């Protein structure tokens, strides 16, 4: 698995926890709205940011695409980070 793929797994895990979704729902959202492509393109920026910043950047990307991002349910940082 290359570094981008590992990072995508990390993002999915964090995003699902922050939004209270399951992995399948996040994967479908990311695939349908080309978040995967965006993350690969922006890897150099995103991989140095923390989970909250990445969540914000992904939500901003979705909003610019006309999609309302899921609401945040986790108020703190992910417990395993």
Secondary structure, DSSP 8 states (H G I E B T S, - for coil): --HHHHHHHHHHHHHHHHHT--HHHHHHHHHHTTHHHHHHHTHHHHTTS-HHHHHHHHHHHHHHTT---------S--TT-
